[in-house]
Amino acid sequence: MVTTLDWGCDRVGASPPTSLHLPRESWDAALAKTAKAWAKKCKFKHNTNLEIPGKMHPTFPRVGENIWTGTATVFSVDAALSDWFNEVESYDFSTNRCTGMCGHYTQVVWAESYKVGCAVHFCNTVEHFSQVSKAAHFVCNYGPAFSACLLALLLLWHSSGSYEPSTLPDIRDPKFIEECVETHNQFRSQVNPPASNMQYMSWDPDLAKTAKGWAKKCLFKHNTHLKEPGKAHPKFTPVGENLWTGSLPVFTVKGAITSWYNEVKFYTYDTRKCSKVCGHYTQRYTFAFKTGIDEVKLVGCLNNMGSGNYPWHPYTSGAACSGCGGEQCTNNLCRNAERDKVIDNSKWRPDWDRPACDEYCISVIVLRLLLLILTILATWLIPKYWSLAPASG
């Protein structure tokens, strides 16, 4: 376990600016025992004894803690530590403030913490994280912990920008759309080896409808209609998909997409093989040029035009834009004004996501009610009319 934690122990590239006094962390068996004991409880919440002297460690009065939970099939020590470290994007060193979740990052690079102990436990279910079953529940404890006062300030600053269920962005939110598209294109433009034919990715409202429909189901499994014509998009077949699931306080669009991109370290372009999970990375670097994302509750879903993932290379390597065929080259990406148009087929939506009674159903019900009312009026008025009519004779 010590060797697998070398990434975290070295704390490479720990902070901007470079630290002058960051010691190398070393393994602590007592911290590992505490981490194991808490991991076995399968609770997605912090140990309630972190600041009670003697409860967490025989020497350190306070102990820090990071927790990672996910499906067992995607777990690795490196992936968990990378997720924590990547919160650096939400931390401003000059102001010591967070624009998003960054407490895991600050704990990983906290200079005064020089001991670490970690443990992972398999949980059929995790309390407070019910959307994932058969999970790897990973806990790391650090000693000594950083200031409880600073932790409170970081949490306060983060909470002002975190999402609540009622504030999750809608698929029509311009800022949300811009962040989704820009983050994808940022990573697509910097692949290594360089791509000769990487297309600029633009928003597709119909893919977003499909993403939203599937995200609402809160299932951590892929959409079963991706390869069925007309089921995931009115034109594209098949459709690719990435999923991200996590707690609301941790969620950001950039964080989710970054976690997919970070699988690049498990992918070898020359052999087209993965040493670990890398399908989310390869999906994002196929010939896809349309994207639609939605986050509902705790589920994130990405749909791309064009399915990625083996047995082909996700793109053709070569000088950037050399394979664009005369199209405009923008930031190493091929752009085409016609292809980039945002077209919303307002009459289309995935039939598996339609309500029990859609617009057509409602129209039929209304017409039937009108006919029923007219029939009742007719049966009431006609006898009256005939009784008032003069008799012939």
Beta strands, then each sheet from edge to edge (+ up, - down):
strand 1: 26-27
strand 2: 64-71
strand 3: 91-92
strand 4: 97-98
strand 5: 115-125
strand 6: 133-143
strand 7: 202-203
strand 8: 239-245
strand 9: 267-268
strand 10: 273-274
strand 11: 290-296
strand 12: 299-305
strand 13: 328-330
strand 14: 333-335
sheet 1: 1+ 5+ 6- 2+
sheet 2: 3+ 4-
sheet 3: 7+ 11+ 12- 8+
sheet 4: 9+ 10-
sheet 5: 13+ 14-
end
